[in-house]
Amino acid sequence: MVGPKFGKVLIANRGEIALRIHRACQEMGIRTVAVHSTADASAMHVRLADESVCIGPPAARDSYLNVTAILSAAAITGADAVHPGYGFLSENADFAEMVEAHGLAFIGPSPAHIRMMGDKIAAKDAMRRLGVPLVPGSPGALASLEEARSVAAEVKYPVLIKAAAGGGGRGMKVAHSEAEIEEAWRVARTEAKAAFGNDSVYLEKYLDRPRHIELQVLADSHGNVVHFGERDCSLQRRHQKLVEEAGSPVLDAAARDALGANVTQALRELGYRNAGTLEFLWQDDQFAFIEMNTRLQVEHPVTEMVCGIDLVKEQLRIAAGERLGYGQQDIRFHGHAIECRITAEDPDTFAPSPGRIGTYHAPGGLGVRVDSALYSGYAVPPHYDSLVAKLVVHGANRAEAIARLRRSLDEMVVDGIKTTLPLHRAIVEDPEFQRGDYTIHWLERFVARRSGAAYSRAGNRIVPLAAGAEAGHTRPVSRRHIDITPELMLRAYRAGLFPMAESRRGNRLYWLDPERRGVIPLDHGFHLPRRLLRTALAGPYRVTADADSSASSPAAPRRRRSGRIPGSIRRSSSCSWRCTSRAMPIRSRSGRMRRWWVGSMAWCWAAPSSARACSAAPATPPSSPWCIWWRGSGSAASPCWTRNS
C-alpha cells in the first residue's frame, strides 16, 4: 500500500517508461498527469493518463527539458510528486532541488547524491573511501597533459581518458601508446566541453576484454538497503546497450553475494535513498567500479522478472516515506531473464527510422513481457531516442530463456519502420551468445562481421571488404550440397544466413555466413531443385539461381531503368525470387522467364510453363511482406503469391 501523501503523480517523461510509470500508479490507486510535446499529443501515455498537459513544441529543450513548463503543469494539476523516469531530467540535481522547493516529492535520490554521482570523479572518490574496488587510474581530474602521461606510465598502456561529467560514450578516448596520449587528451576534452559544458577529464586503465556488470539497489529513508542481483549489460554498441541479462552468465551466487554485501554497506554509510544502479567492469574475476546511475534503468524489467518485485512501485513507496518492509534475506532469485531493446533504426547501418507504424503485433505467452508504447497507426517522431519497445523473456534457466526469446522475436511484428529486430534475431542464433562467451567489445565486432562483406555476381565467389582487402581478392564457395527443405530454409533464415552467391552452371544456391566467420563462406551450399515445392523462407533476402539454359536467351545485365513498367520485359537466363516489402514480381502471360523493372529496381521472375497467365500488375510495391508458395508437384506445380502472415 502507498502512503496517503501521493494522490497524483506527474510523469516527467515520454514513451514506454512514461507508460510503465502510469501503470504502476494506476495499480496503486494514484492518479497520473502526463506532460507531452506537440509531437506526442497522440502518444499512448497521454491517451491513458488521467490528465495531460502540453508543455511545448517537439524539441526536447523546449518541452521535456523545460523545467518551468513541467513545474507549471504540476502546479496547475495539483500533483503531489514528480517521477522523472530515465533520461531527460532524471539525473539533473537542479531539477530535483526545484521540485522539492515547490513542495513536491521527487521520486528518486536526494539532489546531493544525484550531484555527487553525476560527477564521475567525485563518485569514484566516494567509492574509494567506502571500500568499493575501482579501475586503476588518476585519483581525480587531470590538471595537465603531463599529468596524463605520468599516470598512464604508472598504470601501463592502453589507457582510457574519460569526461568527468560524461555518459553515453561521449568524451571517452583510448590511447594505446604514449604517441596517442596527446590526441586522446585533446579530443576527449573537446567532446566533453561540447557535450557537457565541462572539459574536466580523468584517466583510468583500459581493460581490453571486460564484461559490463551492474547491481540494482533500493534504499529507504530509514537506513535499509537491499540489492536485487546483477545484470550483465556487455552487449552494447558504442556504449549503448542492446541486450541485457539477469543474472550474468559468468557469475555464481558467491560472487553476487560478495559484491552485493560490499555495495549495500557502502550505500548505507553514504545515506543513499531510492533506486540506484552501480556499474562495474569485470575481468579476470575482479570487479572495478565505473559509475552509478541515480535513477531507474532502462533494463530494470529483467531484474523484476527474476525477483518478482515491482521496482517502480517500490520507488513510489520509498518517496512517500515508507520502509522497504523486507530484508536482503527475503529476496529470492528465480530463473534467468533477457531483454532486447528494439529501436527504430536500420539493423545494418543504425540510421534512425522514424515513421508511421503499420501492423504491430507484440509476442505473448508464458514468461514474455513487452514494454512499449507502440500501436498500429502511431507515428514514431524523429525528435527523441529511437527506443520503441523492450522485449523481455524469463525462463527457468538461461537455455529456456534463449529459446523463449527466439520464439518471441520471430513472433513480433513492427511494420512501417525499420527496427533492430533482424539484428536481435541474428544475435540470439550466434553460438558465442548462446554460450555466454562475450565481452563489451563483442557486439561491435559482430555487427562489423554481419555487414562487412560485398558479394560478387561473377560466380561462386565473394569479395571481402575487410581492412586491406582489394577488389578482386575472392574466395570460392565450397560445392558440397544438401537438399533444400522448408524447415532447412526457415532454420537458415532464423540463424541469420544470407543467400548471396549464384552459380552460372547449374541450379545451385550458396549460402554465406558473415556473422560467424566474417567474410569466410559456409563449407557447404544447398542444392536448388528446378521446381521448389514450397519455400518457407521469410525476410528481405534475394535468392538467385540458374534456370534451364534452353528456356531463354543469354542473361540481360542488371541495370537501373527508371519508370519501366511491367510488360516492358527482357528475357534472362537467370531467375530469382524475393520475399520483400518493397516490390512484388508479376508473372508474364506466357509463363516464361521475364525481367522487368518496378520504379528503378530490376527484378526477374521464372515461372513453370504450366503457370496461368496473369495480367494484373500493381504499380506500387505492397506495404507488407509476401511469400511464394508452390501448389502441386512436378510439372503440375504452379506458383502463387500470398501475404506472409
C-alpha positions as CSV (number, residue, x, y, z in Angstrom):
1,M,0.0,0.0,0.0
2,V,1.1,3.6,-0.6
3,G,1.1,6.4,1.9
4,P,-1.7,9.0,1.6
5,K,0.9,11.6,0.6
6,F,0.5,10.8,-3.1
7,G,-2.9,11.3,-4.7
8,K,-1.5,12.4,-8.0
9,V,1.9,11.9,-9.7
10,L,3.2,13.9,-12.7
11,I,5.3,11.8,-15.1
12,A,8.1,14.0,-16.5
13,N,8.9,11.7,-19.4
14,R,7.5,10.1,-22.5
15,G,7.3,6.8,-24.4
16,E,7.4,3.3,-22.8
17,I,8.8,4.5,-19.5
18,A,6.0,7.0,-19.0
19,L,3.5,4.3,-19.7
20,R,5.4,1.9,-17.3
21,I,5.1,4.5,-14.5
22,H,1.5,5.2,-15.3
23,R,0.6,1.5,-15.0
24,A,2.3,1.2,-11.6
25,C,0.5,4.3,-10.3
26,Q,-2.9,3.0,-11.6
27,E,-2.4,-0.3,-9.7
28,M,-1.7,1.7,-6.6
29,G,-4.7,3.9,-6.9
30,I,-2.7,7.0,-7.8
31,R,-3.9,9.4,-10.5
32,T,-1.4,10.4,-13.2
33,V,-0.6,13.6,-15.1
34,A,1.1,13.2,-18.5
35,V,3.2,16.1,-19.8
36,H,3.9,16.0,-23.6
37,S,5.2,17.9,-26.5
38,T,3.1,18.7,-29.5
39,A,4.8,15.7,-31.3
40,D,3.5,13.4,-28.6
41,A,-0.1,14.5,-28.5
42,S,-1.3,11.1,-29.6
43,A,1.2,9.1,-27.6
44,M,-0.2,6.1,-25.6
45,H,0.8,7.5,-22.2
46,V,-1.1,10.7,-23.0
47,R,-4.2,8.8,-24.0
48,L,-4.2,6.7,-20.9
49,A,-3.2,9.3,-18.2
50,D,-5.9,10.8,-16.1
51,E,-4.8,14.3,-17.1
52,S,-2.4,15.6,-19.7
53,V,-0.7,19.0,-20.2
54,C,1.1,20.1,-23.4
55,I,4.4,21.7,-22.3
56,G,5.9,22.8,-25.6
57,P,7.0,22.1,-29.2
58,P,8.7,18.9,-30.3
59,A,12.3,19.8,-29.5
60,A,13.3,18.3,-26.1
61,R,14.9,21.5,-24.9
62,D,11.5,23.3,-25.3
63,S,9.4,20.6,-23.7
64,Y,10.8,17.6,-21.8
65,L,13.8,19.6,-20.6
66,N,11.7,22.7,-20.0
67,V,11.8,22.8,-16.2
68,T,9.5,25.9,-15.9
69,A,6.8,24.3,-18.0
70,I,6.9,21.0,-16.1
71,L,6.7,22.7,-12.7
72,S,3.8,24.8,-14.0
73,A,2.0,21.7,-15.2
74,A,2.5,20.2,-11.7
75,A,1.1,23.3,-10.0
76,I,-1.9,23.6,-12.4
77,T,-2.9,20.0,-12.0
78,G,-2.3,19.8,-8.2
79,A,0.3,17.0,-8.5
80,D,1.9,15.7,-5.2
81,A,5.0,14.2,-6.7
82,V,7.1,14.1,-9.9
83,H,8.6,10.9,-11.4
84,P,11.4,11.7,-13.9
85,G,11.7,8.2,-15.4
86,Y,15.1,7.8,-17.1
87,G,16.9,10.2,-19.4
88,F,15.8,13.9,-19.8
89,L,15.8,15.4,-16.3
90,S,16.1,12.2,-14.3
91,E,19.7,12.9,-13.2
92,N,19.5,16.7,-13.0
93,A,20.2,17.7,-9.4
94,D,19.0,21.3,-10.0
95,F,15.6,19.9,-11.3
96,A,15.3,17.7,-8.2
97,E,16.0,20.7,-5.9
98,M,13.4,22.8,-7.7
99,V,10.8,20.1,-7.4
100,E,11.4,19.8,-3.7
101,A,11.5,23.6,-3.3
102,H,8.0,23.7,-4.8
103,G,6.7,21.4,-2.1
104,L,6.6,18.3,-4.3
105,A,8.2,15.0,-3.8
106,F,10.9,14.0,-6.2
107,I,10.6,10.2,-6.8
108,G,14.3,9.5,-6.8
109,P,17.5,10.1,-4.8
110,S,18.3,13.3,-3.0
111,P,19.7,16.2,-5.1
112,A,23.0,15.9,-3.2
113,H,23.5,12.3,-4.2
114,I,22.5,13.0,-7.8
115,R,25.1,15.7,-8.0
116,M,27.8,13.6,-6.4
117,M,27.3,10.6,-8.7
118,G,26.8,12.8,-11.7
119,D,30.5,13.9,-11.3
120,K,32.4,10.8,-12.2
121,I,35.5,12.0,-10.3
122,A,33.5,12.7,-7.1
123,A,31.7,9.4,-7.4
124,K,35.0,7.4,-7.7
125,D,36.4,9.3,-4.8
126,A,33.4,8.5,-2.6
127,M,33.5,4.8,-3.6
128,R,37.2,4.6,-2.9
129,R,36.6,6.0,0.6
130,L,33.8,3.4,1.1
131,G,35.9,0.5,0.0
132,V,34.4,-0.3,-3.4
133,P,37.0,-1.6,-5.9
134,L,38.0,0.8,-8.7
135,V,39.8,0.7,-12.1
136,P,43.4,1.8,-11.6
137,G,43.9,5.4,-12.7
138,S,44.1,9.0,-11.7
139,P,42.8,9.9,-8.3
140,G,41.0,13.0,-9.7
141,A,40.7,15.3,-12.7
142,L,43.8,15.6,-14.8
143,A,45.4,19.0,-14.4
144,S,47.6,18.8,-17.5
145,L,48.8,16.6,-20.3
146,E,52.0,16.0,-18.4
147,E,50.0,14.5,-15.5
148,A,48.1,12.3,-18.0
149,R,51.4,11.0,-19.4
150,S,52.7,10.3,-15.8
151,V,49.5,8.4,-14.7
152,A,49.5,6.5,-18.0
153,A,53.0,5.4,-17.5
154,E,52.2,4.2,-14.0
155,V,49.1,2.2,-14.8
156,K,50.5,1.0,-18.2
157,Y,49.0,1.4,-21.6
158,P,46.4,1.2,-23.0
159,V,44.5,3.8,-21.1
160,L,41.2,5.5,-21.3
161,I,40.6,9.2,-21.0
162,K,37.0,10.0,-19.8
163,A,34.9,13.1,-19.3
164,A,34.2,13.7,-15.6
165,A,30.7,14.7,-16.4
166,G,30.3,12.2,-19.2
167,G,27.9,9.5,-20.2
168,G,26.8,7.5,-23.2
169,G,30.3,7.1,-24.5
170,R,30.9,10.8,-25.2
171,G,34.2,12.3,-24.1
172,M,35.9,8.9,-24.0
173,K,39.1,8.2,-25.9
174,V,41.6,5.3,-25.8
175,A,45.3,5.8,-26.1
176,H,47.3,2.6,-26.8
177,S,50.7,4.2,-26.5
178,E,52.4,7.4,-25.5
179,A,52.3,8.6,-29.1
180,E,48.5,8.6,-28.9
181,I,48.0,10.2,-25.5
182,E,48.1,13.8,-26.6
183,E,45.5,13.3,-29.3
184,A,43.2,11.4,-26.9
185,W,43.6,14.1,-24.3
186,R,42.7,16.9,-26.7
187,V,39.7,15.1,-28.3
188,A,38.3,13.9,-25.0
189,R,38.4,17.4,-23.6
190,T,36.9,19.0,-26.7
191,E,34.0,16.4,-26.8
192,A,33.4,16.8,-23.0
193,K,33.2,20.6,-23.3
194,A,30.8,20.4,-26.3
195,A,28.5,17.7,-24.7
196,F,28.5,18.6,-21.0
197,G,29.9,22.1,-20.8
198,N,32.7,20.8,-18.6
199,D,36.1,19.8,-20.1
200,S,37.4,18.0,-16.9
201,V,38.7,14.6,-17.7
202,Y,40.3,11.7,-15.8
203,L,42.3,8.7,-16.8
204,E,42.0,5.0,-16.0
205,K,43.4,1.7,-17.2
206,Y,41.7,0.5,-20.4
207,L,40.5,-3.1,-19.9
208,D,40.7,-5.0,-23.2
209,R,38.1,-7.8,-22.6
210,P,35.8,-6.8,-19.7
211,R,32.2,-7.5,-19.1
212,H,29.8,-4.7,-18.1
213,I,28.0,-5.9,-14.9
214,E,25.7,-3.7,-12.8
215,L,24.0,-4.1,-9.5
216,Q,20.4,-2.9,-8.8
217,V,19.8,-1.4,-5.3
218,L,17.0,0.1,-3.3
219,A,17.3,2.1,-0.2
220,D,14.7,3.7,2.0
221,S,15.0,6.8,4.3
222,H,15.3,4.6,7.4
223,G,18.7,3.1,6.6
224,N,17.5,-0.1,4.9
225,V,19.4,-1.1,1.8
226,V,19.0,-4.2,-0.4
227,H,20.3,-5.3,-3.8
228,F,18.4,-7.3,-6.4
229,G,21.3,-9.0,-8.0
230,E,23.3,-8.3,-11.1
231,R,22.6,-7.5,-14.7
232,D,25.0,-8.3,-17.5
233,C,24.9,-5.4,-20.0
234,S,28.0,-6.3,-22.0
235,L,26.2,-6.5,-25.4
236,Q,26.5,-2.8,-26.3
237,R,27.4,-0.8,-29.4
238,R,29.2,2.5,-29.0
239,H,28.5,2.3,-25.3
240,Q,24.7,1.9,-25.9
241,K,23.2,-1.3,-24.5
242,L,21.2,-3.5,-26.8
243,V,20.8,-6.8,-24.8
244,E,20.8,-7.3,-21.0
245,E,20.6,-10.4,-18.9
246,A,19.8,-11.1,-15.3
247,G,21.9,-12.8,-13.9
248,S,25.2,-12.8,-15.6
249,P,26.4,-16.0,-17.4
250,V,29.8,-15.7,-15.7
251,L,28.9,-15.0,-12.1
252,D,27.9,-17.5,-9.4
253,A,25.9,-16.9,-6.2
254,A,29.1,-16.4,-4.1
255,A,30.4,-13.6,-6.4
256,R,27.0,-12.0,-6.5
257,D,26.6,-12.1,-2.7
258,A,30.1,-10.7,-2.1
259,L,29.6,-7.8,-4.5
260,G,26.1,-7.1,-3.1
261,A,27.4,-7.0,0.5
262,N,30.1,-4.6,-0.4
263,V,27.8,-2.2,-2.3
264,T,24.9,-2.2,0.2
265,Q,27.2,-1.5,3.1
266,A,28.8,1.4,1.1
267,L,25.4,3.0,0.3
268,R,24.2,2.5,3.8
269,E,27.2,4.6,5.0
270,L,26.5,7.1,2.3
271,G,22.9,7.6,3.3
272,Y,21.6,6.9,-0.2
273,R,17.8,6.8,-0.9
274,N,15.6,5.3,-3.5
275,A,16.6,3.3,-6.6
276,G,20.2,3.2,-8.0
277,T,22.4,1.1,-10.1
278,L,26.2,0.7,-9.6
279,E,28.1,-0.2,-12.8
280,F,31.3,-2.3,-12.8
281,L,33.7,-3.7,-15.3
282,W,34.5,-7.4,-14.6
283,Q,37.7,-9.1,-15.9
284,D,39.7,-11.9,-14.5
285,D,37.3,-12.4,-11.7
286,Q,37.8,-8.8,-10.5
287,F,35.2,-6.0,-10.2
288,A,36.1,-2.4,-10.8
289,F,33.5,0.4,-10.2
290,I,33.0,2.8,-13.1
291,E,29.9,4.9,-12.3
292,M,26.5,5.0,-10.5
293,N,23.2,5.8,-12.1
294,T,20.9,7.6,-9.7
295,R,17.6,6.6,-11.4
296,L,15.6,3.8,-12.7
297,Q,17.5,2.0,-15.5
298,V,16.1,1.1,-18.9
299,E,16.8,-2.5,-18.3
300,H,15.1,-2.7,-14.9
301,P,12.4,-5.3,-16.2
302,V,14.9,-8.2,-16.3
303,T,15.5,-7.6,-12.5
304,E,11.8,-7.5,-11.9
305,M,11.4,-10.8,-13.8
306,V,13.9,-12.8,-11.7
307,C,13.0,-11.1,-8.3
308,G,9.2,-10.7,-8.7
309,I,9.3,-7.2,-7.3
310,D,7.9,-4.1,-9.0
311,L,10.7,-1.5,-8.7
312,V,8.6,1.4,-9.8
313,K,6.1,0.7,-7.0
314,E,9.0,0.5,-4.6
315,Q,10.2,3.9,-5.7
316,L,6.8,5.4,-5.0
317,R,6.6,3.8,-1.6
318,I,10.1,5.0,-0.6
319,A,9.4,8.5,-1.8
320,A,6.3,8.5,0.3
321,G,8.4,7.8,3.4
322,E,7.6,4.1,3.8
323,R,10.1,1.4,4.9
324,L,11.1,-1.3,2.5
325,G,9.3,-3.9,4.6
326,Y,11.8,-6.7,3.7
327,G,15.4,-7.5,4.1
328,Q,18.1,-9.0,1.9
329,Q,17.3,-12.5,3.2
330,D,13.8,-12.2,1.8
331,I,14.9,-11.6,-1.8
332,R,15.0,-14.7,-3.9
333,F,16.3,-15.0,-7.5
334,H,14.3,-17.2,-9.8
335,G,15.5,-18.3,-13.2
336,H,17.0,-16.2,-15.9
337,A,15.7,-13.1,-17.8
338,I,16.9,-11.4,-21.1
339,E,15.9,-8.1,-22.5
340,C,16.2,-6.9,-26.1
341,R,16.0,-3.2,-26.8
342,I,14.0,-2.7,-30.0
343,T,14.9,0.6,-31.6
344,A,13.6,2.4,-34.7
345,E,16.9,2.1,-36.6
346,D,18.2,0.4,-39.6
347,P,19.5,-3.0,-38.4
348,D,22.6,-2.7,-40.6
349,T,23.5,1.0,-40.6
350,F,21.8,2.1,-37.4
351,A,20.4,5.1,-39.1
352,P,17.2,6.4,-37.4
353,S,13.9,5.2,-39.0
354,P,11.0,7.3,-37.7
355,G,7.7,6.9,-39.3
356,R,4.1,5.6,-39.0
357,I,3.5,2.1,-37.6
358,G,1.6,-0.2,-39.9
359,T,1.0,-3.6,-38.4
360,Y,2.1,-4.0,-34.8
361,H,1.9,-7.3,-33.0
362,A,3.6,-8.0,-29.6
363,P,4.5,-11.5,-28.7
364,G,3.0,-13.2,-25.7
365,G,2.9,-16.4,-23.8
366,L,4.4,-17.6,-20.5
367,G,7.4,-15.6,-19.4
368,V,7.1,-12.9,-22.1
369,R,6.8,-9.2,-21.4
370,V,6.8,-6.3,-23.8
371,D,7.2,-2.7,-22.5
372,S,6.2,-0.5,-25.4
373,A,4.0,2.5,-26.2
374,L,3.6,1.5,-29.9
375,Y,0.2,0.9,-31.5
376,S,-0.9,0.5,-35.1
377,G,-1.1,3.9,-36.7
378,Y,1.2,5.6,-34.3
379,A,3.8,7.9,-35.8
380,V,7.2,7.5,-34.2
381,P,8.6,11.0,-34.0
382,P,12.2,11.8,-35.1
383,H,12.9,14.1,-32.2
384,Y,13.7,11.7,-29.4
385,D,15.5,8.5,-28.5
386,S,14.9,5.6,-31.0
387,L,13.9,3.1,-28.4
388,V,10.3,1.8,-29.3
389,A,10.0,-1.4,-27.3
390,K,11.7,-3.7,-24.8
391,L,11.1,-7.4,-25.3
392,V,11.8,-9.3,-22.0
393,V,11.6,-13.0,-21.5
394,H,12.0,-15.2,-18.5
395,G,12.9,-18.9,-18.2
396,A,13.7,-21.4,-15.5
397,N,17.3,-21.3,-16.8
398,R,19.3,-19.4,-19.5
399,A,18.7,-22.1,-22.2
400,E,15.0,-21.8,-21.7
401,A,15.1,-18.0,-21.7
402,I,17.0,-18.1,-25.1
403,A,14.5,-20.5,-26.6
404,R,11.7,-18.3,-25.5
405,L,13.5,-15.2,-26.8
406,R,14.0,-16.8,-30.2
407,R,10.3,-17.6,-30.4
408,S,9.2,-14.2,-29.3
409,L,11.5,-12.4,-31.7
410,D,10.0,-14.5,-34.6
411,E,6.5,-13.7,-33.4
412,M,7.0,-9.9,-33.0
413,V,5.9,-7.7,-35.9
414,V,6.6,-4.0,-36.3
415,D,5.7,-2.8,-39.9
416,G,6.1,0.6,-41.4
417,I,9.5,1.5,-40.0
418,K,12.9,-0.3,-39.8
419,T,13.8,-1.8,-36.5
420,T,16.6,-3.8,-35.0
421,L,14.5,-6.9,-34.8
422,P,16.6,-8.7,-37.5
423,L,19.8,-7.9,-35.6
424,H,18.4,-9.4,-32.4
425,R,17.3,-12.5,-34.3
426,A,20.9,-12.9,-35.6
427,I,22.4,-12.3,-32.2
428,V,20.3,-15.0,-30.5
429,E,21.4,-17.6,-33.0
430,D,25.1,-16.9,-32.5
431,P,26.9,-19.8,-30.7
432,E,29.1,-17.4,-28.7
433,F,26.0,-15.6,-27.4
434,Q,24.3,-18.9,-26.6
435,R,27.4,-19.9,-24.6
436,G,27.5,-16.6,-22.9
437,D,31.0,-16.1,-24.2
438,Y,31.2,-12.3,-25.0
439,T,32.6,-9.0,-23.7
440,I,31.7,-5.4,-24.2
441,H,33.6,-5.4,-27.5
442,W,31.8,-8.5,-28.9
443,L,28.7,-6.8,-30.4
444,E,30.7,-4.2,-32.4
445,R,32.7,-7.0,-34.0
446,F,29.6,-9.0,-34.6
447,V,27.9,-6.0,-36.4
448,A,31.1,-5.5,-38.4
449,R,31.1,-9.1,-39.5
450,R,27.5,-9.0,-40.3
451,S,27.8,-6.2,-42.8
452,G,31.5,-6.4,-43.7
453,A,31.4,-8.3,-47.0
454,A,30.3,-7.5,-50.5
455,Y,29.3,-10.3,-52.8
456,S,30.4,-10.9,-56.4
457,R,27.9,-11.7,-59.1
458,A,30.6,-13.2,-61.3
459,G,30.1,-16.6,-59.9
460,N,30.6,-18.6,-56.7
461,R,32.9,-16.1,-55.1
462,I,32.6,-13.4,-52.5
463,V,34.7,-10.2,-52.3
464,P,35.8,-9.4,-48.7
465,L,35.8,-5.7,-47.6
466,A,38.0,-6.3,-44.6
467,A,40.7,-3.8,-43.9
468,G,43.4,-4.1,-46.5
469,A,41.4,-6.2,-48.9
470,E,41.5,-5.2,-52.5
471,A,38.8,-5.7,-55.2
472,G,39.3,-8.9,-56.9
473,H,40.5,-10.9,-53.9
474,T,37.9,-13.6,-53.8
475,R,37.3,-16.8,-52.0
476,P,35.5,-19.7,-53.7
477,V,32.4,-21.2,-52.1
478,S,32.5,-25.0,-51.4
479,R,30.4,-27.2,-53.6
480,R,29.1,-29.8,-51.1
481,H,25.4,-29.8,-51.3
482,I,22.3,-30.8,-49.4
483,D,18.7,-30.8,-50.4
484,I,16.6,-27.7,-49.5
485,T,13.6,-28.3,-47.3
486,P,11.2,-25.7,-46.0
487,E,12.4,-26.5,-42.5
488,L,16.0,-26.0,-43.5
489,M,15.3,-22.7,-45.3
490,L,13.4,-21.4,-42.3
491,R,16.2,-22.5,-39.9
492,A,18.8,-20.9,-42.0
493,Y,16.9,-17.6,-42.1
494,R,16.5,-17.7,-38.3
495,A,20.2,-18.3,-38.0
496,G,20.9,-15.1,-39.9
497,L,22.3,-16.9,-43.0
498,F,22.3,-14.9,-46.2
499,P,21.8,-16.4,-49.7
500,M,24.2,-14.3,-51.7
501,A,26.2,-16.2,-54.4
502,E,24.8,-17.7,-57.6
503,S,26.1,-20.3,-60.0
504,R,26.0,-19.9,-63.7
505,R,26.5,-23.6,-64.3
506,G,23.6,-25.4,-62.7
507,N,20.7,-25.0,-60.2
508,R,22.8,-24.4,-57.1
509,L,22.3,-21.9,-54.4
510,Y,25.1,-21.0,-52.0
511,W,24.7,-19.6,-48.5
512,L,27.3,-17.3,-46.7
513,D,27.5,-16.7,-43.0
514,P,29.1,-13.3,-42.3
515,E,28.1,-13.3,-38.7
516,R,30.1,-16.3,-37.6
517,R,33.0,-16.4,-40.0
518,G,33.3,-12.9,-41.2
519,V,33.9,-13.0,-45.0
520,I,34.5,-16.7,-45.0
521,P,31.6,-18.7,-46.5
522,L,30.0,-21.8,-45.1
523,D,31.6,-25.0,-46.0
524,H,28.6,-26.1,-48.0
525,G,25.9,-24.9,-50.3
526,F,22.3,-26.0,-50.9
527,H,21.0,-27.8,-54.0
528,L,18.2,-25.8,-55.6
529,P,15.7,-28.0,-57.4
530,R,14.2,-26.8,-60.7
531,R,10.8,-26.6,-59.1
532,L,10.5,-25.8,-55.4
533,L,7.5,-27.5,-53.8
534,R,7.4,-24.9,-51.1
535,T,9.5,-22.0,-49.8
536,A,9.3,-21.3,-46.1
537,L,11.9,-18.6,-46.0
538,A,10.6,-15.2,-45.0
539,G,12.6,-12.0,-44.9
540,P,14.2,-9.4,-47.2
541,Y,16.6,-11.7,-48.9
542,R,17.3,-12.2,-52.6
543,V,17.8,-15.8,-53.7
544,T,19.3,-16.3,-57.2
545,A,19.8,-19.5,-59.2
546,D,20.3,-20.7,-62.8
547,A,17.4,-21.8,-64.9
548,D,17.4,-24.2,-67.7
549,S,19.7,-22.7,-70.4
550,S,17.2,-23.7,-73.1
551,A,14.5,-21.5,-71.6
552,S,15.6,-18.2,-73.0
553,S,18.3,-16.1,-74.5
554,P,21.5,-15.1,-72.6
555,A,21.2,-13.1,-69.4
556,A,20.5,-9.4,-69.6
557,P,22.6,-7.3,-67.3
558,R,21.1,-5.8,-64.2
559,R,20.7,-2.0,-64.6
560,R,18.6,0.9,-63.4
561,R,15.6,1.7,-65.5
562,S,13.5,4.5,-64.0
563,G,9.9,4.4,-64.9
564,R,9.9,0.9,-66.5
565,I,6.6,-0.8,-66.1
566,P,5.6,-4.5,-66.0
567,G,5.0,-5.7,-69.5
568,S,8.2,-3.9,-70.8
569,I,10.3,-7.0,-70.4
570,R,13.5,-8.7,-71.4
571,R,14.4,-12.3,-71.4
572,S,17.0,-13.6,-68.9
573,S,18.7,-17.0,-68.3
574,S,18.8,-16.4,-64.6
575,C,15.8,-16.3,-62.3
576,S,15.2,-15.1,-58.8
577,W,12.5,-14.6,-56.3
578,R,12.4,-12.3,-53.4
579,C,10.3,-12.1,-50.2
580,T,10.2,-8.4,-49.6
581,S,8.1,-5.5,-48.6
582,R,9.5,-3.3,-51.4
583,A,8.2,-5.0,-54.6
584,M,6.2,-7.9,-55.8
585,P,7.2,-9.7,-59.1
586,I,4.4,-10.4,-61.6
587,R,4.1,-13.3,-64.0
588,S,4.1,-12.7,-67.7
589,R,1.3,-14.0,-69.9
590,S,3.4,-16.7,-71.4
591,G,4.6,-18.1,-68.1
592,R,8.2,-17.9,-69.3
593,M,11.1,-16.2,-67.5
594,R,10.9,-12.5,-67.7
595,R,12.8,-9.5,-66.3
596,W,11.1,-6.2,-65.7
597,W,11.6,-3.0,-63.6
598,V,9.4,-1.5,-61.0
599,G,10.5,2.1,-60.5
600,S,14.3,1.9,-60.5
601,M,14.6,-1.6,-59.2
602,A,15.4,-4.5,-61.5
603,W,13.5,-7.7,-60.9
604,C,13.3,-11.0,-62.7
605,W,10.9,-14.0,-62.4
606,A,10.8,-17.5,-63.7
607,A,7.5,-19.5,-63.7
608,P,7.0,-23.0,-64.9
609,S,5.3,-23.4,-68.3
610,S,2.1,-24.6,-66.6
611,A,1.6,-21.3,-64.8
612,R,-1.6,-19.5,-65.6
613,A,-1.5,-16.1,-67.3
614,C,-1.8,-13.1,-65.0
615,S,-2.3,-9.6,-66.4
616,A,-2.9,-7.8,-63.0
617,A,0.2,-5.8,-62.1
618,P,0.3,-3.4,-59.1
619,A,2.1,-0.2,-60.0
620,T,3.4,0.3,-56.5
621,P,5.1,-2.1,-54.1
622,P,2.9,-3.7,-51.4
623,S,3.3,-2.5,-47.9
624,S,3.6,-6.0,-46.3
625,P,5.9,-8.9,-46.9
626,W,4.9,-11.5,-49.4
627,C,6.0,-15.1,-49.8
628,I,5.9,-17.6,-52.7
629,W,4.2,-20.9,-52.3
630,W,4.2,-23.7,-55.0
631,R,1.0,-25.7,-55.4
632,G,1.1,-29.3,-56.6
633,S,4.3,-31.1,-57.6
634,G,6.3,-31.9,-60.7
635,S,5.1,-30.4,-64.0
636,A,1.8,-29.5,-62.4
637,A,3.4,-27.1,-59.9
638,S,2.1,-23.6,-60.1
639,P,3.2,-20.6,-58.1
640,C,1.0,-18.1,-56.3
641,W,2.0,-15.1,-54.3
642,T,0.4,-14.8,-50.8
643,R,0.8,-12.4,-48.0
644,N,3.3,-13.6,-45.4
645,S,1.1,-13.9,-42.3
